[in-house]
Amino acid sequence: MSKSRYWKLTSDEVEKFTYNEDKLLNWEIKCIRDPEEDAIFIGVFLFRHGIPLDYEPIKGIVYYHNHIPRSELPSITKFLKQKFGGTEKEKAERIFLQGSKEIYSGKDIGSLAKELESKFNTKPIISLEFQDLTDEEVKESGLPGAKLLPIPGK
């Protein structure tokens, strides 16, 4: 089983990809506020096999926050919950939407990144991690070789 991660992708790039959605293991949209050196950001992500909450994997969309005022969290949660549903659970700097709708298409992920950018005044950077993509699938999908970060291991 080989894994590959494509990183530092833009929402415009991701919207155009036509990969096999069944091979996408996880994605992340890191939404950074200027100035970058202040490390103010929101990260929205989804892992196909669930995200650990304590010792149990939780299925659904999750976001984490860094240096975001707590007063802003309800509006971020409300936005995501209205789009994807789910039951809200919080653990430290992570907000889980357990059982929320899951998205895997480039079009949906790119579109979400654009919405997050405009709604929360951020600059999105997207990462996609795949399992067992063939060379032919990579070529047909439009995934950029220059943004490939191979993951060592089996």
N, CA, C and O atoms as a GROMACS GRO file, in nm:
protein
  616
    1MET      N    1   0.084  -0.117   0.000
    1MET     CA    2   0.000   0.000   0.000
    1MET      C    3   0.089   0.124   0.000
    1MET      O    4   0.164   0.147   0.095
    2SER      N    5   0.082   0.203  -0.105
    2SER     CA    6   0.161   0.326  -0.110
    2SER      C    7   0.071   0.446  -0.085
    2SER      O    8  -0.044   0.451  -0.128
    3LYS      N    9   0.127   0.542  -0.016
    3LYS     CA   10   0.054   0.666   0.012
    3LYS      C   11   0.129   0.782  -0.049
    3LYS      O   12   0.252   0.781  -0.059
    4SER      N   13   0.054   0.882  -0.089
    4SER     CA   14   0.114   1.004  -0.142
    4SER      C   15   0.032   1.123  -0.097
    4SER      O   16  -0.090   1.119  -0.091
    5ARG      N   17   0.103   1.229  -0.066
    5ARG     CA   18   0.038   1.353  -0.020
    5ARG      C   19   0.072   1.464  -0.118
    5ARG      O   20   0.187   1.483  -0.157
    6TYR      N   21  -0.032   1.536  -0.155
    6TYR     CA   22  -0.016   1.655  -0.238
    6TYR      C   23  -0.043   1.773  -0.146
    6TYR      O   24  -0.147   1.778  -0.079
    7TRP      N   25   0.049   1.867  -0.142
    7TRP     CA   26   0.037   1.975  -0.045
    7TRP      C   27   0.058   2.110  -0.110
    7TRP      O   28   0.103   2.121  -0.224
    8LYS      N   29   0.024   2.213  -0.033
    8LYS     CA   30   0.033   2.352  -0.078
    8LYS      C   31  -0.048   2.373  -0.205
    8LYS      O   32  -0.004   2.441  -0.298
    9LEU      N   33  -0.166   2.314  -0.207
    9LEU     CA   34  -0.256   2.326  -0.321
    9LEU      C   35  -0.351   2.444  -0.300
    9LEU      O   36  -0.386   2.478  -0.187
   10THR      N   37  -0.392   2.507  -0.410
   10THR     CA   38  -0.489   2.616  -0.402
   10THR      C   39  -0.629   2.561  -0.425
   10THR      O   40  -0.646   2.450  -0.477
   11SER      N   41  -0.728   2.637  -0.387
   11SER     CA   42  -0.867   2.594  -0.408
   11SER      C   43  -0.898   2.582  -0.558
   11SER      O   44  -0.972   2.493  -0.599
   12ASP      N   45  -0.843   2.671  -0.640
   12ASP     CA   46  -0.865   2.663  -0.785
   12ASP      C   47  -0.806   2.535  -0.842
   12ASP      O   48  -0.869   2.470  -0.926
   13GLU      N   49  -0.687   2.497  -0.797
   13GLU     CA   50  -0.627   2.372  -0.844
   13GLU      C   51  -0.714   2.252  -0.806
   13GLU      O   52  -0.745   2.168  -0.890
   14VAL      N   53  -0.751   2.246  -0.679
   14VAL     CA   54  -0.823   2.130  -0.627
   14VAL      C   55  -0.959   2.113  -0.695
   14VAL      O   56  -1.001   2.001  -0.721
   15GLU      N   57  -1.027   2.222  -0.722
   15GLU     CA   58  -1.158   2.215  -0.788
   15GLU      C   59  -1.152   2.144  -0.923
   15GLU      O   60  -1.251   2.086  -0.968
   16LYS      N   61  -1.036   2.150  -0.988
   16LYS     CA   62  -1.021   2.092  -1.123
   16LYS      C   63  -0.979   1.945  -1.122
   16LYS      O   64  -0.988   1.879  -1.226
   17PHE      N   65  -0.934   1.893  -1.010
   17PHE     CA   66  -0.887   1.755  -1.005
   17PHE      C   67  -1.003   1.657  -1.023
   17PHE      O   68  -1.114   1.680  -0.976
   18THR      N   69  -0.974   1.547  -1.092
   18THR     CA   70  -1.076   1.444  -1.116
   18THR      C   71  -1.021   1.307  -1.074
   18THR      O   72  -1.020   1.213  -1.154
   19TYR      N   73  -0.976   1.295  -0.953
   19TYR     CA   74  -0.917   1.172  -0.901
   19TYR      C   75  -1.025   1.072  -0.858
   19TYR      O   76  -1.143   1.106  -0.849
   20ASN      N   77  -0.981   0.950  -0.833
   20ASN     CA   78  -1.069   0.846  -0.780
   20ASN      C   79  -1.094   0.878  -0.632
   20ASN      O   80  -1.004   0.862  -0.549
   21GLU      N   81  -1.214   0.922  -0.600
   21GLU     CA   82  -1.247   0.965  -0.463
   21GLU      C   83  -1.232   0.853  -0.361
   21GLU      O   84  -1.208   0.880  -0.243
   22ASP      N   85  -1.246   0.729  -0.403
   22ASP     CA   86  -1.231   0.616  -0.310
   22ASP      C   87  -1.088   0.601  -0.261
   22ASP      O   88  -1.064   0.534  -0.160
   23LYS      N   89  -0.993   0.662  -0.330
   23LYS     CA   90  -0.852   0.651  -0.290
   23LYS      C   91  -0.804   0.770  -0.207
   23LYS      O   92  -0.688   0.772  -0.164
   24LEU      N   93  -0.891   0.868  -0.185
   24LEU     CA   94  -0.855   0.981  -0.100
   24LEU      C   95  -0.873   0.941   0.046
   24LEU      O   96  -0.985   0.915   0.090
   25LEU      N   97  -0.763   0.935   0.121
   25LEU     CA   98  -0.767   0.895   0.263
   25LEU      C   99  -0.808   1.011   0.353
   25LEU      O  100  -0.889   0.994   0.444
   26ASN      N  101  -0.750   1.128   0.328
   26ASN     CA  102  -0.782   1.244   0.409
   26ASN      C  103  -0.750   1.372   0.335
   26ASN      O  104  -0.673   1.373   0.238
   27TRP      N  105  -0.810   1.478   0.382
   27TRP     CA  106  -0.781   1.611   0.327
   27TRP      C  107  -0.780   1.712   0.442
   27TRP      O  108  -0.840   1.691   0.547
   28GLU      N  109  -0.712   1.822   0.417
   28GLU     CA  110  -0.706   1.931   0.515
   28GLU      C  111  -0.705   2.063   0.440
   28GLU      O  112  -0.637   2.080   0.340
   29ILE      N  113  -0.783   2.156   0.492
   29ILE     CA  114  -0.780   2.295   0.444
   29ILE      C  115  -0.730   2.378   0.562
   29ILE      O  116  -0.801   2.395   0.661
   30LYS      N  117  -0.609   2.429   0.551
   30LYS     CA  118  -0.554   2.514   0.656
   30LYS      C  119  -0.579   2.658   0.614
   30LYS      O  120  -0.531   2.702   0.510
   31CYS      N  121  -0.655   2.730   0.695
   31CYS     CA  122  -0.698   2.866   0.664
   31CYS      C  123  -0.619   2.963   0.753
   31CYS      O  124  -0.643   2.973   0.873
   32ILE      N  125  -0.526   3.034   0.690
   32ILE     CA  126  -0.433   3.119   0.764
   32ILE      C  127  -0.474   3.265   0.753
   32ILE      O  128  -0.514   3.312   0.646
   33ARG      N  129  -0.463   3.336   0.864
   33ARG     CA  130  -0.488   3.481   0.863
   33ARG      C  131  -0.355   3.555   0.860
   33ARG      O  132  -0.255   3.510   0.918
   34ASP      N  133  -0.355   3.667   0.793
   34ASP     CA  134  -0.236   3.754   0.791
   34ASP      C  135  -0.228   3.831   0.922
   34ASP      O  136  -0.332   3.863   0.981
   35PRO      N  137  -0.110   3.863   0.967
   35PRO     CA  138   0.019   3.819   0.914
   35PRO      C  139   0.048   3.673   0.953
   35PRO      O  140   0.020   3.629   1.064
   36GLU      N  141   0.106   3.600   0.858
   36GLU     CA  142   0.132   3.456   0.876
   36GLU      C  143   0.214   3.426   1.000
   36GLU      O  144   0.193   3.325   1.066
   37GLU      N  145   0.309   3.513   1.031
   37GLU     CA  146   0.399   3.489   1.144
   37GLU      C  147   0.326   3.489   1.279
   37GLU      O  148   0.382   3.444   1.379
   38ASP      N  149   0.202   3.539   1.284
   38ASP     CA  150   0.125   3.535   1.408
   38ASP      C  151   0.059   3.398   1.431
   38ASP      O  152   0.004   3.373   1.538
   39ALA      N  153   0.065   3.310   1.332
   39ALA     CA  154   0.013   3.172   1.342
   39ALA      C  155  -0.133   3.169   1.386
   39ALA      O  156  -0.170   3.093   1.476
   40ILE      N  157  -0.215   3.251   1.323
   40ILE     CA  158  -0.359   3.252   1.349
   40ILE      C  159  -0.424   3.172   1.237
   40ILE      O  160  -0.421   3.213   1.121
   41PHE      N  161  -0.483   3.058   1.272
   41PHE     CA  162  -0.542   2.976   1.166
   41PHE      C  163  -0.650   2.882   1.217
   41PHE      O  164  -0.663   2.855   1.336
   42ILE      N  165  -0.727   2.835   1.118
   42ILE     CA  166  -0.829   2.732   1.138
   42ILE      C  167  -0.791   2.619   1.043
   42ILE      O  168  -0.752   2.646   0.930
   43GLY      N  169  -0.802   2.497   1.086
   43GLY     CA  170  -0.778   2.384   0.997
   43GLY      C  171  -0.902   2.296   0.993
   43GLY      O  172  -0.946   2.246   1.097
   44VAL      N  173  -0.958   2.278   0.874
   44VAL     CA  174  -1.076   2.193   0.858
   44VAL      C  175  -1.027   2.065   0.790
   44VAL      O  176  -0.956   2.072   0.690
   45PHE      N  177  -1.066   1.949   0.842
   45PHE     CA  178  -1.014   1.826   0.784
   45PHE      C  179  -1.110   1.709   0.799
   45PHE      O  180  -1.206   1.714   0.875
   46LEU      N  181  -1.080   1.604   0.724
   46LEU     CA  182  -1.160   1.482   0.727
   46LEU      C  183  -1.069   1.364   0.701
   46LEU      O  184  -0.990   1.365   0.606
   47PHE      N  185  -1.078   1.262   0.784
   47PHE     CA  186  -1.006   1.136   0.766
   47PHE      C  187  -1.110   1.029   0.734
   47PHE      O  188  -1.206   1.011   0.809
   48ARG      N  189  -1.091   0.960   0.624
   48ARG     CA  190  -1.187   0.858   0.580
   48ARG      C  191  -1.218   0.756   0.690
   48ARG      O  192  -1.333   0.714   0.704
   49HIS      N  193  -1.118   0.716   0.766
   49HIS     CA  194  -1.138   0.612   0.868
   49HIS      C  195  -1.164   0.668   1.007
   49HIS      O  196  -1.162   0.593   1.105
   50GLY      N  197  -1.190   0.797   1.016
   50GLY     CA  198  -1.223   0.860   1.144
   50GLY      C  199  -1.105   0.930   1.208
   50GLY      O  200  -0.989   0.901   1.178
   51ILE      N  201  -1.137   1.022   1.296
   51ILE     CA  202  -1.038   1.101   1.368
   51ILE      C  203  -1.049   1.064   1.516
   51ILE      O  204  -1.159   1.062   1.570
   52PRO      N  205  -0.936   1.034   1.581
   52PRO     CA  206  -0.944   0.991   1.721
   52PRO      C  207  -0.998   1.100   1.815
   52PRO      O  208  -0.952   1.214   1.813
   53LEU      N  209  -1.095   1.062   1.894
   53LEU     CA  210  -1.143   1.144   2.006
   53LEU      C  211  -1.126   1.054   2.127
   53LEU      O  212  -1.198   0.955   2.142
   54ASP      N  213  -1.033   1.088   2.212
   54ASP     CA  214  -0.988   0.999   2.318
   54ASP      C  215  -0.935   0.872   2.249
   54ASP      O  216  -0.836   0.880   2.177
   55TYR      N  217  -0.998   0.759   2.268
   55TYR     CA  218  -0.945   0.637   2.205
   55TYR      C  219  -1.036   0.581   2.097
   55TYR      O  220  -1.012   0.472   2.046
   56GLU      N  221  -1.141   0.655   2.064
   56GLU     CA  222  -1.237   0.608   1.964
   56GLU      C  223  -1.232   0.694   1.838
   56GLU      O  224  -1.228   0.817   1.848
   57PRO      N  225  -1.231   0.632   1.720
   57PRO     CA  226  -1.236   0.712   1.597
   57PRO      C  227  -1.376   0.769   1.576
   57PRO      O  228  -1.476   0.698   1.588
   58ILE      N  229  -1.382   0.896   1.544
   58ILE     CA  230  -1.508   0.967   1.518
   58ILE      C  231  -1.514   0.997   1.368
   58ILE      O  232  -1.419   1.052   1.312
   59LYS      N  233  -1.624   0.960   1.304
   59LYS     CA  234  -1.643   0.989   1.163
   59LYS      C  235  -1.708   1.127   1.149
   59LYS      O  236  -1.801   1.161   1.221
   60GLY      N  237  -1.657   1.204   1.054
   60GLY     CA  238  -1.713   1.336   1.027
   60GLY      C  239  -1.606   1.442   1.016
   60GLY      O  240  -1.488   1.417   1.040
   61ILE      N  241  -1.650   1.560   0.980
   61ILE     CA  242  -1.560   1.674   0.963
   61ILE      C  243  -1.519   1.730   1.099
   61ILE      O  244  -1.598   1.732   1.194
   62VAL      N  245  -1.394   1.774   1.106
   62VAL     CA  246  -1.337   1.830   1.229
   62VAL      C  247  -1.266   1.959   1.193
   62VAL      O  248  -1.215   1.975   1.082
   63TYR      N  249  -1.263   2.052   1.287
   63TYR     CA  250  -1.173   2.167   1.268
   63TYR      C  251  -1.096   2.192   1.397
   63TYR      O  252  -1.141   2.163   1.507
   64TYR      N  253  -0.977   2.248   1.378
   64TYR     CA  254  -0.895   2.288   1.490
   64TYR      C  255  -0.866   2.436   1.475
   64TYR      O  256  -0.882   2.492   1.366
   65HIS      N  257  -0.825   2.498   1.582
   65HIS     CA  258  -0.801   2.642   1.578
   65HIS      C  259  -0.676   2.675   1.658
   65HIS      O  260  -0.641   2.608   1.754
   66ASN      N  261  -0.610   2.782   1.614
   66ASN     CA  262  -0.488   2.828   1.680
   66ASN      C  263  -0.492   2.981   1.686
   66ASN      O  264  -0.497   3.047   1.582
   67HIS      N  265  -0.488   3.035   1.804
   67HIS     CA  266  -0.490   3.180   1.826
   67HIS      C  267  -0.615   3.248   1.771
   67HIS      O  268  -0.613   3.367   1.741
   68ILE      N  269  -0.724   3.172   1.757
   68ILE     CA  270  -0.852   3.229   1.715
   68ILE      C  271  -0.927   3.263   1.844
   68ILE      O  272  -0.938   3.179   1.932
   69PRO      N  273  -0.979   3.385   1.855
   69PRO     CA  274  -1.055   3.419   1.976
   69PRO      C  275  -1.173   3.323   1.995
   69PRO      O  276  -1.244   3.291   1.899
   70ARG      N  277  -1.194   3.278   2.117
   70ARG     CA  278  -1.304   3.184   2.147
   70ARG      C  279  -1.439   3.240   2.103
   70ARG      O  280  -1.530   3.164   2.070
   71SER      N  281  -1.451   3.372   2.102
   71SER     CA  282  -1.577   3.434   2.061
   71SER      C  283  -1.610   3.408   1.914
   71SER      O  284  -1.726   3.420   1.874
   72GLU      N  285  -1.511   3.372   1.833
   72GLU     CA  286  -1.533   3.343   1.691
   72GLU      C  287  -1.571   3.198   1.664
   72GLU      O  288  -1.626   3.167   1.558
   73LEU      N  289  -1.542   3.109   1.758
   73LEU     CA  290  -1.566   2.966   1.736
   73LEU      C  291  -1.711   2.931   1.705
   73LEU      O  292  -1.735   2.849   1.617
   74PRO      N  293  -1.810   2.990   1.775
   74PRO     CA  294  -1.948   2.955   1.742
   74PRO      C  295  -1.985   2.983   1.596
   74PRO      O  296  -2.062   2.906   1.538
   75SER      N  297  -1.933   3.090   1.537
   75SER     CA  298  -1.969   3.120   1.398
   75SER      C  299  -1.903   3.020   1.302
   75SER      O  300  -1.962   2.986   1.199
   76ILE      N  301  -1.784   2.974   1.334
   76ILE     CA  302  -1.717   2.874   1.251
   76ILE      C  303  -1.793   2.742   1.261
   76ILE      O  304  -1.821   2.677   1.160
   77THR      N  305  -1.826   2.702   1.383
   77THR     CA  306  -1.900   2.578   1.406
   77THR      C  307  -2.036   2.584   1.336
   77THR      O  308  -2.077   2.488   1.270
   78LYS      N  309  -2.107   2.695   1.351
   78LYS     CA  310  -2.239   2.711   1.289
   78LYS      C  311  -2.230   2.697   1.138
   78LYS      O  312  -2.312   2.629   1.076
   79PHE      N  313  -2.131   2.763   1.078
   79PHE     CA  314  -2.113   2.756   0.933
   79PHE      C  315  -2.095   2.611   0.887
   79PHE      O  316  -2.164   2.565   0.796
   80LEU      N  317  -2.002   2.539   0.951
   80LEU     CA  318  -1.975   2.400   0.912
   80LEU      C  319  -2.093   2.309   0.942
   80LEU      O  320  -2.124   2.219   0.864
   81LYS      N  321  -2.159   2.332   1.053
   81LYS     CA  322  -2.273   2.248   1.091
   81LYS      C  323  -2.390   2.267   0.995
   81LYS      O  324  -2.459   2.171   0.962
   82GLN      N  325  -2.412   2.391   0.951
   82GLN     CA  326  -2.520   2.416   0.854
   82GLN      C  327  -2.492   2.347   0.721
   82GLN      O  328  -2.584   2.300   0.654
   83LYS      N  329  -2.364   2.340   0.682
   83LYS     CA  330  -2.327   2.276   0.555
   83LYS      C  331  -2.328   2.124   0.564
   83LYS      O  332  -2.369   2.055   0.470
   84PHE      N  333  -2.281   2.071   0.677
   84PHE     CA  334  -2.254   1.928   0.685
   84PHE      C  335  -2.330   1.853   0.794
   84PHE      O  336  -2.328   1.730   0.795
   85GLY      N  337  -2.395   1.923   0.884
   85GLY     CA  338  -2.466   1.856   0.992
   85GLY      C  339  -2.370   1.798   1.095
   85GLY      O  340  -2.256   1.842   1.105
   86GLY      N  341  -2.416   1.702   1.169
   86GLY     CA  342  -2.333   1.635   1.269
   86GLY      C  343  -2.361   1.684   1.410
   86GLY      O  344  -2.423   1.788   1.432
   87THR      N  345  -2.312   1.607   1.505
   87THR     CA  346  -2.325   1.638   1.646
   87THR      C  347  -2.193   1.696   1.695
   87THR      O  348  -2.088   1.635   1.679
   88GLU      N  349  -2.200   1.814   1.755
   88GLU     CA  350  -2.080   1.886   1.797
   88GLU      C  351  -2.019   1.824   1.923
   88GLU      O  352  -2.089   1.797   2.021
   89LYS      N  353  -1.887   1.801   1.917
   89LYS     CA  354  -1.810   1.756   2.033
   89LYS      C  355  -1.680   1.835   2.034
   89LYS      O  356  -1.620   1.858   1.928
   90GLU      N  357  -1.637   1.878   2.151
   90GLU     CA  358  -1.515   1.958   2.160
   90GLU      C  359  -1.412   1.888   2.246
   90GLU      O  360  -1.444   1.830   2.349
   91LYS      N  361  -1.286   1.893   2.201
   91LYS     CA  362  -1.174   1.838   2.277
   91LYS      C  363  -1.055   1.930   2.253
   91LYS      O  364  -1.001   1.934   2.142
   92ALA      N  365  -1.015   2.003   2.355
   92ALA     CA  366  -0.905   2.099   2.346
   92ALA      C  367  -0.931   2.197   2.231
   92ALA      O  368  -1.033   2.267   2.232
   93GLU      N  369  -0.842   2.203   2.133
   93GLU     CA  370  -0.856   2.298   2.021
   93GLU      C  371  -0.923   2.234   1.900
   93GLU      O  372  -0.910   2.286   1.789
   94ARG      N  373  -0.993   2.124   1.919
   94ARG     CA  374  -1.060   2.057   1.807
   94ARG      C  375  -1.211   2.052   1.830
   94ARG      O  376  -1.257   2.024   1.941
   95ILE      N  377  -1.286   2.081   1.725
   95ILE     CA  378  -1.431   2.071   1.728
   95ILE      C  379  -1.470   1.964   1.626
   95ILE      O  380  -1.441   1.977   1.507
   96PHE      N  381  -1.534   1.858   1.674
   96PHE     CA  382  -1.577   1.746   1.590
   96PHE      C  383  -1.724   1.766   1.553
   96PHE      O  384  -1.804   1.810   1.636
   97LEU      N  385  -1.758   1.732   1.430
   97LEU     CA  386  -1.899   1.725   1.390
   97LEU      C  387  -1.926   1.577   1.360
   97LEU      O  388  -1.927   1.534   1.245
   98GLN      N  389  -1.949   1.503   1.467
   98GLN     CA  390  -1.965   1.358   1.457
   98GLN      C  391  -2.087   1.324   1.370
   98GLN      O  392  -2.196   1.376   1.390
   99GLY      N  393  -2.062   1.234   1.272
   99GLY     CA  394  -2.170   1.189   1.185
   99GLY      C  395  -2.206   1.288   1.075
   99GLY      O  396  -2.307   1.272   1.008
  100SER      N  397  -2.124   1.391   1.057
  100SER     CA  398  -2.153   1.491   0.954
  100SER      C  399  -2.138   1.431   0.814
  100SER      O  400  -2.079   1.324   0.796
  101LYS      N  401  -2.190   1.501   0.716
  101LYS     CA  402  -2.172   1.463   0.577
  101LYS      C  403  -2.022   1.467   0.548
  101LYS      O  404  -1.951   1.555   0.596
  102GLU      N  405  -1.975   1.371   0.468
  102GLU     CA  406  -1.834   1.366   0.432
  102GLU      C  407  -1.820   1.401   0.284
  102GLU      O  408  -1.899   1.354   0.202
  103ILE      N  409  -1.721   1.482   0.250
  103ILE     CA  410  -1.696   1.519   0.111
  103ILE      C  411  -1.557   1.472   0.070
  103ILE      O  412  -1.464   1.474   0.150
  104TYR      N  413  -1.545   1.429  -0.056
  104TYR     CA  414  -1.416   1.378  -0.105
  104TYR      C  415  -1.380   1.431  -0.243
  104TYR      O  416  -1.265   1.414  -0.286
  105SER      N  417  -1.472   1.493  -0.314
  105SER     CA  418  -1.440   1.539  -0.450
  105SER      C  419  -1.357   1.667  -0.446
  105SER      O  420  -1.371   1.748  -0.355
  106GLY      N  421  -1.272   1.682  -0.544
  106GLY     CA  422  -1.192   1.804  -0.555
  106GLY      C  423  -1.281   1.926  -0.566
  106GLY      O  424  -1.251   2.030  -0.507
  107LYS      N  425  -1.389   1.913  -0.640
  107LYS     CA  426  -1.481   2.026  -0.657
  107LYS      C  427  -1.538   2.070  -0.522
  107LYS      O  428  -1.541   2.190  -0.492
  108ASP      N  429  -1.584   1.974  -0.441
  108ASP     CA  430  -1.642   2.008  -0.311
  108ASP      C  431  -1.538   2.065  -0.213
  108ASP      O  432  -1.567   2.160  -0.141
  109ILE      N  433  -1.420   2.006  -0.211
  109ILE     CA  434  -1.315   2.053  -0.119
  109ILE      C  435  -1.267   2.192  -0.160
  109ILE      O  436  -1.252   2.279  -0.075
  110GLY      N  437  -1.244   2.212  -0.289
  110GLY     CA  438  -1.202   2.344  -0.338
  110GLY      C  439  -1.307   2.450  -0.311
  110GLY      O  440  -1.274   2.563  -0.274
  111SER      N  441  -1.433   2.415  -0.330
  111SER     CA  442  -1.542   2.508  -0.306
  111SER      C  443  -1.551   2.544  -0.157
  111SER      O  444  -1.571   2.661  -0.123
  112LEU      N  445  -1.536   2.445  -0.069
  112LEU     CA  446  -1.536   2.472   0.075
  112LEU      C  447  -1.422   2.566   0.112
  112LEU      O  448  -1.440   2.658   0.192
  113ALA      N  449  -1.305   2.544   0.054
  113ALA     CA  450  -1.190   2.630   0.083
  113ALA      C  451  -1.220   2.775   0.044
  113ALA      O  452  -1.184   2.868   0.116
  114LYS      N  453  -1.284   2.794  -0.070
  114LYS     CA  454  -1.319   2.931  -0.114
  114LYS      C  455  -1.420   2.995  -0.019
  114LYS      O  456  -1.409   3.114   0.011
  115GLU      N  457  -1.517   2.917   0.027
  115GLU     CA  458  -1.616   2.970   0.121
  115GLU      C  459  -1.550   3.009   0.254
  115GLU      O  460  -1.580   3.114   0.311
  116LEU      N  461  -1.459   2.924   0.302
  116LEU     CA  462  -1.389   2.954   0.427
  116LEU      C  463  -1.305   3.081   0.412
  116LEU      O  464  -1.297   3.163   0.503
  117GLU      N  465  -1.242   3.096   0.296
  117GLU     CA  466  -1.160   3.214   0.268
  117GLU      C  467  -1.243   3.341   0.277
  117GLU      O  468  -1.203   3.437   0.343
  118SER      N  469  -1.356   3.342   0.211
  118SER     CA  470  -1.436   3.464   0.207
  118SER      C  471  -1.509   3.490   0.339
  118SER      O  472  -1.519   3.605   0.382
  119LYS      N  473  -1.559   3.385   0.402
  119LYS     CA  474  -1.638   3.402   0.525
  119LYS      C  475  -1.552   3.438   0.646
  119LYS      O  476  -1.595   3.515   0.732
  120PHE      N  477  -1.430   3.382   0.653
  120PHE     CA  478  -1.348   3.402   0.774
  120PHE      C  479  -1.218   3.477   0.748
  120PHE      O  480  -1.128   3.476   0.832
  121ASN      N  481  -1.208   3.542   0.632
  121ASN     CA  482  -1.094   3.628   0.600
  121ASN      C  483  -0.961   3.553   0.618
  121ASN      O  484  -0.874   3.594   0.695
  122THR      N  485  -0.947   3.442   0.545
  122THR     CA  486  -0.828   3.359   0.556
  122THR      C  487  -0.772   3.327   0.418
  122THR      O  488  -0.837   3.351   0.316
  123LYS      N  489  -0.652   3.271   0.417
  123LYS     CA  490  -0.590   3.222   0.294
  123LYS      C  491  -0.581   3.070   0.308
  123LYS      O  492  -0.505   3.019   0.391
  124PRO      N  493  -0.657   2.995   0.225
  124PRO     CA  494  -0.657   2.849   0.239
  124PRO      C  495  -0.541   2.782   0.166
  124PRO      O  496  -0.503   2.821   0.055
  125ILE      N  497  -0.486   2.680   0.230
  125ILE     CA  498  -0.385   2.593   0.170
  125ILE      C  499  -0.436   2.450   0.191
  125ILE      O  500  -0.469   2.412   0.303
  126ILE      N  501  -0.442   2.372   0.084
  126ILE     CA  502  -0.504   2.241   0.090
  126ILE      C  503  -0.401   2.130   0.075
  126ILE      O  504  -0.307   2.141  -0.003
  127SER      N  505  -0.421   2.022   0.152
  127SER     CA  506  -0.343   1.899   0.139
  127SER      C  507  -0.439   1.784   0.114
  127SER      O  508  -0.548   1.779   0.172
  128LEU      N  509  -0.398   1.693   0.026
  128LEU     CA  510  -0.476   1.573  -0.004
  128LEU      C  511  -0.384   1.452   0.010
  128LEU      O  512  -0.273   1.453  -0.042
  129GLU      N  513  -0.430   1.349   0.080
  129GLU     CA  514  -0.350   1.228   0.094
  129GLU      C  515  -0.425   1.110   0.032
  129GLU      O  516  -0.542   1.084   0.064
  130PHE      N  517  -0.356   1.039  -0.056
  130PHE     CA  518  -0.414   0.928  -0.130
  130PHE      C  519  -0.346   0.796  -0.095
  130PHE      O  520  -0.234   0.793  -0.043
  131GLN      N  521  -0.417   0.689  -0.126
  131GLN     CA  522  -0.364   0.554  -0.109
  131GLN      C  523  -0.372   0.482  -0.243
  131GLN      O  524  -0.476   0.480  -0.308
  132ASP      N  525  -0.260   0.424  -0.283
  132ASP     CA  526  -0.253   0.335  -0.400
  132ASP      C  527  -0.297   0.398  -0.532
  132ASP      O  528  -0.364   0.332  -0.611
  133LEU      N  529  -0.261   0.522  -0.555
  133LEU     CA  530  -0.288   0.582  -0.686
  133LEU      C  531  -0.188   0.525  -0.787
  133LEU      O  532  -0.068   0.518  -0.758
  134THR      N  533  -0.235   0.485  -0.903
  134THR     CA  534  -0.145   0.439  -1.009
  134THR      C  535  -0.091   0.560  -1.084
  134THR      O  536  -0.147   0.669  -1.075
  135ASP      N  537   0.017   0.541  -1.159
  135ASP     CA  538   0.072   0.650  -1.240
  135ASP      C  539  -0.032   0.702  -1.339
  135ASP      O  540  -0.042   0.822  -1.363
  136GLU      N  541  -0.109   0.610  -1.395
  136GLU     CA  542  -0.213   0.648  -1.490
  136GLU      C  543  -0.321   0.734  -1.422
  136GLU      O  544  -0.367   0.833  -1.479
  137GLU      N  545  -0.361   0.696  -1.302
  137GLU     CA  546  -0.463   0.773  -1.228
  137GLU      C  547  -0.411   0.913  -1.195
  137GLU      O  548  -0.486   1.011  -1.202
  138VAL      N  549  -0.285   0.922  -1.158
  138VAL     CA  550  -0.226   1.053  -1.127
  138VAL      C  551  -0.230   1.141  -1.252
  138VAL      O  552  -0.270   1.257  -1.245
  139LYS      N  553  -0.189   1.084  -1.363
  139LYS     CA  554  -0.186   1.159  -1.489
  139LYS      C  555  -0.326   1.207  -1.528
  139LYS      O  556  -0.345   1.324  -1.564
  140GLU      N  557  -0.424   1.117  -1.521
  140GLU     CA  558  -0.561   1.150  -1.561
  140GLU      C  559  -0.629   1.249  -1.466
  140GLU      O  560  -0.716   1.324  -1.509
  141SER      N  561  -0.590   1.250  -1.340
  141SER     CA  562  -0.655   1.333  -1.239
  141SER      C  563  -0.615   1.480  -1.246
  141SER      O  564  -0.690   1.567  -1.201
  142GLY      N  565  -0.497   1.507  -1.301
  142GLY     CA  566  -0.447   1.644  -1.303
  142GLY      C  567  -0.367   1.680  -1.180
  142GLY      O  568  -0.331   1.797  -1.163
  143LEU      N  569  -0.337   1.583  -1.092
  143LEU     CA  570  -0.258   1.610  -0.972
  143LEU      C  571  -0.117   1.653  -1.012
  143LEU      O  572  -0.054   1.586  -1.094
  144PRO      N  573  -0.066   1.764  -0.957
  144PRO     CA  574   0.064   1.818  -0.998
  144PRO      C  575   0.182   1.746  -0.933
  144PRO      O  576   0.195   1.744  -0.810
  145GLY      N  577   0.269   1.688  -1.014
  145GLY     CA  578   0.388   1.619  -0.963
  145GLY      C  579   0.476   1.709  -0.879
  145GLY      O  580   0.542   1.662  -0.786
  146ALA      N  581   0.477   1.840  -0.910
  146ALA     CA  582   0.562   1.933  -0.837
  146ALA      C  583   0.516   1.951  -0.692
  146ALA      O  584   0.593   1.999  -0.610
  147LYS      N  585   0.394   1.913  -0.661
  147LYS     CA  586   0.342   1.929  -0.525
  147LYS      C  587   0.322   1.795  -0.454
  147LYS      O  588   0.249   1.785  -0.355
  148LEU      N  589   0.388   1.693  -0.506
  148LEU     CA  590   0.380   1.559  -0.447
  148LEU      C  591   0.482   1.546  -0.336
  148LEU      O  592   0.599   1.582  -0.352
  149LEU      N  593   0.436   1.494  -0.223
  149LEU     CA  594   0.523   1.465  -0.110
  149LEU      C  595   0.503   1.318  -0.078
  149LEU      O  596   0.412   1.281  -0.004
  150PRO      N  597   0.590   1.230  -0.134
  150PRO     CA  598   0.574   1.086  -0.110
  150PRO      C  599   0.584   1.056   0.040
  150PRO      O  600   0.658   1.121   0.113
  151ILE      N  601   0.509   0.957   0.082
  151ILE     CA  602   0.510   0.915   0.222
  151ILE      C  603   0.581   0.780   0.227
  151ILE      O  604   0.532   0.683   0.170
  152PRO      N  605   0.696   0.774   0.294
  152PRO     CA  606   0.771   0.647   0.299
  152PRO      C  607   0.695   0.540   0.377
  152PRO      O  608   0.612   0.571   0.462
  153GLY      N  609   0.724   0.417   0.346
  153GLY     CA  610   0.661   0.305   0.416
  153GLY      C  611   0.595   0.212   0.319
  153GLY      O  612   0.610   0.225   0.197
  154LYS      N  613   0.522   0.118   0.372
  154LYS     CA  614   0.456   0.016   0.290
  154LYS      C  615   0.337   0.072   0.219
  154LYS      O  616   0.269   0.000   0.146
   0.00000   0.00000   0.00000
